[in-house]
Amino acid sequence: MNTEEFRDLCLSLPFVTEDTPFDETTVVYRLRDKIFACIPTDQPMMVVLKCDESLALDLRERYPSVEGAWHWNKKYWNQIFLDGSVPDELLGNLIRHAYNEVRSKLPKKQRLEIREQLPTVTEETFQ
């Protein structure tokens, strides 16, 4: 997966917006104003994703191209180098997982509005 495919998948999810709040080289993807993904365009072979704490650690152990994200809370954010070592299918599932992590923290009314538009990602998805 390249950064354009990453961008397309993020923007295909319901209610996602794209903006550059920090500087012109850092593109973020938000669900209801909450960031779930980021592409530093000055480093086009890297993406940053929100992640469940235990899954984040597991991914870092399994894939050398997955690290705690620089300038983000490493407990919940991974940076992933797009060198091909993380399969595209898994990367797509991780994007959806990041989206779901943010969705789960939204107010109930907003969660219900979104719920029917996105399939649930289960832990088996990451095996």
One Martini backbone bead per residue (centre of mass of N, CA, C, O) as a GRO file, in nm:
protein
  127
    1MET     BB    1   0.097   0.036   0.022
    2ASN     BB    2   0.031   0.359  -0.034
    3THR     BB    3  -0.052   0.682   0.043
    4GLU     BB    4  -0.293   0.698  -0.153
    5GLU     BB    5  -0.438   0.443  -0.055
    6PHE     BB    6  -0.458   0.532   0.234
    7ARG     BB    7  -0.627   0.783   0.182
    8ASP     BB    8  -0.867   0.647   0.039
    9LEU     BB    9  -0.950   0.470   0.278
   10CYS     BB   10  -1.002   0.686   0.485
   11LEU     BB   11  -1.216   0.850   0.299
   12SER     BB   12  -1.425   0.597   0.284
   13LEU     BB   13  -1.508   0.664   0.555
   14PRO     BB   14  -1.733   0.765   0.765
   15PHE     BB   15  -1.694   1.106   0.842
   16VAL     BB   16  -1.429   1.183   0.699
   17THR     BB   17  -1.148   1.398   0.742
   18GLU     BB   18  -0.914   1.640   0.596
   19ASP     BB   19  -0.604   1.782   0.734
   20THR     BB   20  -0.362   2.066   0.842
   21PRO     BB   21  -0.294   2.159   1.168
   22PHE     BB   22   0.030   2.187   1.197
   23ASP     BB   23   0.114   2.158   0.885
   24GLU     BB   24   0.181   2.115   0.538
   25THR     BB   25   0.309   1.798   0.606
   26THR     BB   26   0.045   1.719   0.794
   27VAL     BB   27  -0.184   1.466   0.752
   28VAL     BB   28  -0.518   1.429   0.869
   29TYR     BB   29  -0.758   1.196   1.012
   30ARG     BB   30  -1.110   1.230   1.083
   31LEU     BB   31  -1.353   1.169   1.344
   32ARG     BB   32  -1.520   1.404   1.467
   33ASP     BB   33  -1.232   1.563   1.530
   34LYS     BB   34  -1.077   1.284   1.553
   35ILE     BB   35  -0.781   1.137   1.544
   36PHE     BB   36  -0.654   0.827   1.350
   37ALA     BB   37  -0.463   0.961   1.123
   38CYS     BB   38  -0.130   0.990   0.952
   39ILE     BB   39   0.066   1.197   0.712
   40PRO     BB   40   0.397   1.255   0.649
   41THR     BB   41   0.489   1.407   0.353
   42ASP     BB   42   0.807   1.415   0.422
   43GLN     BB   43   0.733   1.087   0.476
   44PRO     BB   44   0.597   0.883   0.235
   45MET     BB   45   0.676   0.589   0.400
   46MET     BB   46   0.467   0.695   0.632
   47VAL     BB   47   0.248   0.609   0.909
   48VAL     BB   48  -0.021   0.698   1.143
   49LEU     BB   49  -0.179   0.505   1.418
   50LYS     BB   50  -0.426   0.421   1.601
   51CYS     BB   51  -0.419   0.207   1.908
   52ASP     BB   52  -0.436  -0.046   2.086
   53GLU     BB   53  -0.223  -0.118   2.328
   54SER     BB   54  -0.177  -0.430   2.284
   55LEU     BB   55  -0.159  -0.423   1.975
   56ALA     BB   56   0.076  -0.229   1.948
   57LEU     BB   57   0.285  -0.418   2.081
   58ASP     BB   58   0.248  -0.664   1.898
   59LEU     BB   59   0.330  -0.524   1.631
   60ARG     BB   60   0.620  -0.445   1.724
   61GLU     BB   61   0.712  -0.745   1.757
   62ARG     BB   62   0.635  -0.853   1.455
   63TYR     BB   63   0.725  -0.559   1.328
   64PRO     BB   64   0.993  -0.358   1.238
   65SER     BB   65   0.799  -0.126   1.090
   66VAL     BB   66   0.690  -0.098   1.390
   67GLU     BB   67   0.633   0.193   1.592
   68GLY     BB   68   0.648   0.431   1.793
   69ALA     BB   69   0.525   0.741   1.771
   70TRP     BB   70   0.639   1.032   1.686
   71HIS     BB   71   0.486   1.280   1.883
   72TRP     BB   72   0.325   1.050   2.022
   73ASN     BB   73   0.144   0.835   2.199
   74LYS     BB   74   0.293   0.524   2.229
   75LYS     BB   75   0.053   0.365   2.355
   76TYR     BB   76  -0.158   0.453   2.084
   77TRP     BB   77   0.085   0.493   1.865
   78ASN     BB   78   0.177   0.415   1.528
   79GLN     BB   79   0.447   0.364   1.314
   80ILE     BB   80   0.448   0.293   0.955
   81PHE     BB   81   0.640   0.139   0.727
   82LEU     BB   82   0.620   0.125   0.362
   83ASP     BB   83   0.797  -0.179   0.289
   84GLY     BB   84   0.594  -0.455   0.287
   85SER     BB   85   0.586  -0.610   0.574
   86VAL     BB   86   0.300  -0.504   0.581
   87PRO     BB   87   0.022  -0.606   0.487
   88ASP     BB   88  -0.233  -0.461   0.322
   89GLU     BB   89  -0.466  -0.593   0.475
   90LEU     BB   90  -0.367  -0.513   0.755
   91LEU     BB   91  -0.354  -0.210   0.709
   92GLY     BB   92  -0.655  -0.179   0.655
   93ASN     BB   93  -0.740  -0.290   0.935
   94LEU     BB   94  -0.588  -0.066   1.097
   95ILE     BB   95  -0.752   0.167   0.998
   96ARG     BB   96  -1.025   0.061   1.104
   97HIS     BB   97  -0.931   0.040   1.396
   98ALA     BB   98  -0.870   0.339   1.441
   99TYR     BB   99  -1.153   0.432   1.384
  100ASN     BB  100  -1.286   0.258   1.612
  101GLU     BB  101  -1.139   0.388   1.848
  102VAL     BB  102  -1.277   0.661   1.809
  103ARG     BB  103  -1.572   0.576   1.794
  104SER     BB  104  -1.586   0.452   2.092
  105LYS     BB  105  -1.549   0.768   2.217
  106LEU     BB  106  -1.805   0.863   2.136
  107PRO     BB  107  -2.096   0.962   2.149
  108LYS     BB  108  -2.372   0.775   2.128
  109LYS     BB  109  -2.514   0.921   1.895
  110GLN     BB  110  -2.271   0.901   1.698
  111ARG     BB  111  -2.230   0.597   1.701
  112LEU     BB  112  -2.513   0.525   1.589
  113GLU     BB  113  -2.481   0.677   1.318
  114ILE     BB  114  -2.228   0.487   1.227
  115ARG     BB  115  -2.260   0.176   1.280
  116GLU     BB  116  -2.402   0.077   0.996
  117GLN     BB  117  -2.137   0.171   0.801
  118LEU     BB  118  -1.946  -0.044   0.964
  119PRO     BB  119  -1.758  -0.298   1.006
  120THR     BB  120  -1.642  -0.509   1.228
  121VAL     BB  121  -1.341  -0.540   1.409
  122THR     BB  122  -1.146  -0.811   1.486
  123GLU     BB  123  -0.885  -0.982   1.622
  124GLU     BB  124  -0.855  -1.189   1.381
  125THR     BB  125  -0.764  -0.973   1.168
  126PHE     BB  126  -0.448  -0.973   1.308
  127GLN     BB  127  -0.330  -1.279   1.226
   0.00000   0.00000   0.00000
